[in-house]
Amino acid sequence: MITGLALTTCFLLSLILTPVVRKLAFKIGATDQPNHRKVHKGAMARLGGLSIYAAFLVGLLILQPENAYMPYILTAGSIIFITGFLDDLIELSAKWKLLGQIAAAVIVIMGGVQVEFINLPFDGRLYLNWFSIPLTLIWIIGITNAINLIDGLDGLAGGVSSIVLATVSVLSIIQGDIFIVALGIALLGGTLGFLVHNFNPAKIFMGDSGALFLGFMIGVISLLGFKNVTIFSLVVPVIILAVPISDTFFAIIRRVVNKQPLSAPDKSHLHHCLLRLGYTHRQTVMIIYAMSLFFGMSAVMFTISTLWVSLVIMMLLLIAIELMAEFVGLVNTQYRPVMRLMNKLNLPKRP
């Protein structure tokens, strides 16, 4: 009952607050100007993360989750939001944005948010020891930037984040993790309320204030929510976040193959590739929503299945990701090893 109230309140607050934030963004100059890499044609307000952040705080006031991690998560989340807010306002350099992300990640790590071990099949457990801190740091910063990278079309990052948060919340309800349910519901309500104004044609962008904040919180929540899953504990959040993670992974591969700096921007992300294939703006967003929903449902199936079924699901998902990357050209149009192999296997034999 209380979670439903919180979800509705966060949704309505974000829905009502977003038009006010839009006016504020234009007034203080927090706008996104069009360029050769961007789809929009005119100046757009890009401070939508403020609505999501405010709704999230109100959701926590309603739900009042009690956990030792809470002060650290709130402090770190505020730092990452302020970092994004400043970038929306004055466009920080990549160095300063990374420093803000590192500072926020270090705070939650100091608060005890760490991948101390990974559960393995057959009751095994891999303790990470000293490697725990760098792995946690890489995970949180990686997911933060993965969500930021897919924020390239109207409603894309907000919709994908909503599907991820809904999946996390459902799995946390199944596991009885009330703290993660509270965080997930508060974020979900705020994101959905903002998404009403952000879906194509968007009236406002979430900006880095929203994309970095959502990415950071999803990174932290995914670690806390699934660290004790019996089978392959770290695999569950990877499946849930398969769309932004695979997009980022293939972006790295693409830049290595093309001998470009890892930080070099390009127009070859998943949404760019789908647009080049001829899909409209809305069709592209809906296709990626469907992909995210597919991986979310797969994560649920993975969690409740037996070991061997989970292994089969994992292998099928890896094949599906590779085929998707080859079909849309995430690396380049020539990179199609699996598809070529499949074509060879299907060739009719000569008499």
C-alpha positions in Angstrom: 0.0 0.0 0.0 2.7 2.5 1.0 4.8 1.6 -2.1 1.8 2.3 -4.3 1.3 5.7 -2.6 5.0 6.5 -3.0 5.1 5.5 -6.7 2.0 7.6 -7.5 3.2 10.6 -5.5 6.7 10.5 -7.2 5.1 10.2 -10.6 2.7 13.1 -10.1 5.3 15.3 -8.5 7.7 14.7 -11.4 4.9 15.2 -13.9 3.9 18.6 -12.4 7.4 19.8 -11.7 9.0 19.0 -15.1 7.3 22.0 -17.0 8.5 24.3 -14.2 12.0 22.9 -14.6 11.8 23.5 -18.3 11.1 27.2 -17.8 13.9 27.4 -15.3 16.4 25.7 -17.7 15.7 28.3 -20.4 15.9 31.1 -17.9 19.4 30.1 -16.6 20.7 28.9 -20.0 20.8 25.1 -19.3 20.0 24.2 -22.9 21.2 21.7 -25.4 22.2 23.2 -28.8 21.9 21.1 -31.9 25.1 19.8 -33.7 26.1 17.2 -36.3 25.9 14.3 -33.7 22.4 15.2 -32.3 19.0 14.5 -33.7 17.1 17.5 -32.4 17.1 20.7 -34.6 16.6 23.5 -32.0 17.6 24.5 -28.5 16.2 22.2 -25.8 16.0 22.5 -22.1 18.2 19.9 -20.5 17.7 20.0 -16.7 15.1 17.3 -16.4 17.1 15.4 -13.9 16.0 18.0 -11.3 12.5 16.6 -11.5 13.6 13.0 -11.1 15.9 13.9 -8.2 13.3 16.0 -6.3 10.7 13.2 -6.8 13.1 10.6 -5.6 13.8 12.6 -2.4 10.0 12.9 -1.7 9.6 9.2 -2.3 12.2 8.4 0.3 10.4 10.7 2.8 7.3 8.7 2.3 8.9 5.3 2.4 11.6 6.1 5.0 13.8 3.1 4.2 16.1 2.3 7.1 19.5 1.0 6.2 23.1 1.7 7.1 23.9 2.5 3.5 21.2 5.2 3.2 23.3 8.3 4.3 26.2 7.3 2.0 23.8 6.7 -1.0 22.0 10.0 -0.4 25.3 12.0 -0.1 26.9 10.3 -3.2 23.7 10.6 -5.2 23.6 14.3 -4.4 27.2 14.7 -5.5 26.5 13.0 -8.8 23.4 15.1 -9.4 25.2 18.3 -8.7 28.0 17.2 -11.1 25.4 16.6 -13.8 23.6 19.9 -13.0 26.8 21.9 -13.4 27.4 20.1 -16.7 23.9 21.0 -17.9 24.6 24.6 -16.9 28.2 25.3 -17.9 29.3 22.1 -19.7 32.1 20.6 -17.5 35.1 19.0 -19.1 35.2 15.2 -19.1 37.9 15.3 -16.4 35.7 17.1 -13.9 32.7 14.9 -14.7 34.8 11.8 -14.1 36.2 13.3 -10.8 32.6 13.8 -9.6 31.7 10.2 -10.5 34.8 8.9 -8.7 34.0 11.0 -5.6 30.5 9.7 -5.4 31.5 6.1 -6.0 34.2 6.3 -3.3 31.6 7.6 -0.8 29.3 4.6 -1.3 32.3 2.2 -1.2 33.3 3.7 2.1 29.8 3.1 3.3 30.1 -0.6 2.6 28.7 -0.9 -0.9 31.2 -3.4 -2.3 31.3 -6.6 -4.4 33.1 -8.6 -1.7 32.4 -12.0 -3.3 30.6 -13.6 -6.3 28.4 -16.6 -5.8 29.2 -19.5 -8.2 27.3 -22.6 -9.1 27.4 -25.7 -6.9 27.6 -23.7 -3.7 30.9 -22.0 -4.6 31.9 -18.5 -3.7 34.7 -16.4 -5.1 36.1 -13.9 -2.6 37.6 -10.8 -4.3 39.6 -9.5 -1.4 41.7 -6.5 -2.4 40.1 -6.5 -5.9 36.7 -5.8 -4.4 37.2 -2.0 -4.3 38.4 -1.4 -7.9 35.7 -3.8 -9.3 33.0 -1.9 -7.4 34.4 1.4 -8.6 34.5 0.2 -12.3 31.0 -1.2 -12.1 29.4 2.0 -10.6 31.2 4.4 -13.0 30.7 2.0 -16.0 26.9 1.8 -15.4 26.7 5.6 -14.8 28.3 6.3 -18.2 26.4 3.4 -19.9 23.0 5.1 -19.1 24.5 8.5 -20.1 25.6 7.1 -23.5 22.2 5.8 -24.5 20.6 9.2 -23.7 20.6 10.1 -27.4 16.9 10.0 -28.4 13.7 11.4 -26.9 12.6 9.1 -24.1 15.3 6.5 -24.6 17.3 6.7 -21.4 14.2 7.4 -19.3 12.3 4.5 -20.8 15.2 2.0 -20.6 15.9 3.1 -17.0 12.2 2.7 -16.1 12.3 -0.9 -17.4 15.5 -1.6 -15.5 14.1 -0.1 -12.3 10.8 -2.0 -12.7 12.7 -5.3 -13.1 14.9 -4.6 -10.1 11.8 -3.7 -8.0 10.0 -6.9 -9.0 13.0 -9.1 -8.3 13.5 -7.3 -5.0 9.9 -7.9 -4.0 10.4 -11.6 -4.8 13.6 -11.6 -2.6 11.9 -9.6 0.1 14.5 -6.8 0.0 12.4 -3.9 1.2 15.3 -1.4 1.1 15.9 -2.0 -2.6 12.2 -1.9 -3.4 12.0 1.5 -1.7 14.9 2.9 -3.8 13.6 1.4 -7.0 10.0 2.6 -6.6 11.1 6.2 -5.7 13.3 6.4 -8.7 10.8 4.7 -11.0 8.0 7.1 -10.1 10.1 10.1 -10.7 11.4 8.8 -14.0 8.0 7.8 -15.4 6.6 11.3 -14.5 9.5 12.9 -16.4 9.1 10.5 -19.3 5.7 11.9 -20.1 7.4 15.2 -21.1 10.5 13.5 -22.6 8.9 11.0 -25.0 9.0 11.9 -28.7 8.5 14.7 -29.5 10.4 15.7 -26.3 9.7 19.0 -24.6 12.8 18.7 -22.3 15.9 16.5 -22.0 17.0 14.9 -18.7 20.5 16.1 -19.3 23.5 14.9 -17.4 21.7 15.8 -14.2 19.3 13.0 -14.9 21.4 10.5 -16.9 24.3 10.5 -14.5 22.0 10.4 -11.4 19.9 7.6 -12.8 23.0 5.7 -14.0 24.7 6.1 -10.7 21.7 5.0 -8.6 21.0 2.0 -10.9 24.7 1.0 -10.6 24.5 1.1 -6.8 21.0 -0.5 -6.5 22.0 -3.3 -8.9 25.0 -4.2 -6.7 23.1 -4.1 -3.4 20.0 -6.0 -4.8 21.7 -9.0 -6.2 25.0 -9.6 -4.3 23.4 -12.6 -2.5 21.7 -14.3 -5.4 22.6 -18.0 -5.2 23.6 -18.6 -8.8 26.1 -16.2 -10.5 25.2 -13.2 -8.3 26.8 -10.6 -10.6 25.2 -12.0 -13.8 21.7 -10.9 -12.8 22.3 -7.1 -12.9 24.4 -7.6 -16.1 21.4 -9.3 -17.8 19.0 -6.5 -16.6 21.4 -3.9 -17.9 22.3 -5.8 -21.1 21.2 -3.0 -23.5 23.3 -0.1 -22.1 26.2 -2.5 -21.2 26.4 -4.1 -24.6 26.1 -0.7 -26.3 29.0 0.6 -24.2 31.0 -2.6 -24.7 30.7 -2.6 -28.5 31.5 1.2 -28.5 34.8 0.3 -26.9 35.4 -2.5 -29.4 34.5 -0.2 -32.3 36.9 2.5 -31.2 39.7 0.0 -30.7 39.1 -1.6 -34.1 38.9 1.9 -35.8 42.0 3.1 -33.8 40.1 5.9 -32.2 40.4 7.3 -28.6 38.0 5.6 -26.2 36.5 9.0 -25.3 36.0 10.0 -29.0 32.2 10.6 -29.7 30.6 9.0 -32.7 27.3 8.3 -34.3 27.4 4.5 -34.2 25.6 3.7 -30.9 22.7 1.3 -31.0 20.1 4.0 -31.6 22.2 5.6 -34.4 22.5 2.2 -36.1 18.8 1.6 -36.0 18.1 5.0 -37.4 20.5 4.3 -40.3 18.6 1.0 -41.0 15.6 3.1 -41.8 13.6 3.0 -38.5 11.9 6.2 -37.4 12.7 8.0 -34.2 9.8 6.4 -32.3 10.3 3.0 -33.9 13.9 3.0 -32.8 13.0 3.9 -29.2 10.3 1.3 -29.1 12.7 -1.4 -30.5 15.2 -0.6 -27.7 12.4 -0.6 -25.1 11.4 -4.1 -26.4 15.1 -5.3 -26.1 15.3 -4.0 -22.5 12.0 -5.6 -21.6 13.2 -8.9 -23.1 16.4 -8.8 -21.0 14.4 -7.8 -17.9 12.1 -10.8 -18.4 15.2 -13.0 -19.0 16.7 -11.8 -15.7 13.5 -12.9 -13.9 13.6 -16.3 -15.6 17.3 -16.6 -14.9 16.8 -15.9 -11.2 14.0 -18.4 -10.6 15.4 -21.2 -12.8 17.5 -24.2 -12.0 21.3 -24.1 -12.6 21.2 -25.8 -16.0 18.3 -23.8 -17.3 20.1 -20.6 -16.1 23.3 -21.7 -18.0 21.2 -22.2 -21.2 19.5 -18.8 -20.8 22.9 -17.2 -20.3 24.4 -18.8 -23.5 21.3 -17.9 -25.6 21.5 -14.3 -24.4 25.2 -14.0 -25.3 24.4 -15.3 -28.8 21.4 -12.9 -29.1 23.6 -9.9 -28.1 26.3 -10.9 -30.7 23.7 -11.3 -33.5 22.1 -8.0 -32.6 25.5 -6.2 -32.7 26.3 -7.8 -36.1 22.9 -7.1 -37.6 22.7 -3.4 -36.8 26.5 -2.9 -37.3 27.5 -1.8 -33.8 31.2 -2.4 -34.6 31.1 -1.8 -38.3 29.2 -3.1 -41.3 31.9 -5.7 -42.1 31.9 -7.2 -38.6 29.6 -10.3 -39.0 31.6 -13.4 -38.0 28.6 -15.4 -36.5 26.2 -14.4 -39.3 28.8 -15.5 -41.9 29.3 -18.8 -40.1 25.5 -19.3 -40.1 25.3 -18.6 -43.8 28.1 -21.1 -44.6 26.3 -23.8 -42.5 23.1 -23.1 -44.4 24.8 -23.3 -47.9 23.3 -26.2 -50.0 25.7 -28.9 -50.8 26.7 -29.5 -54.4 25.8 -32.8 -55.9 
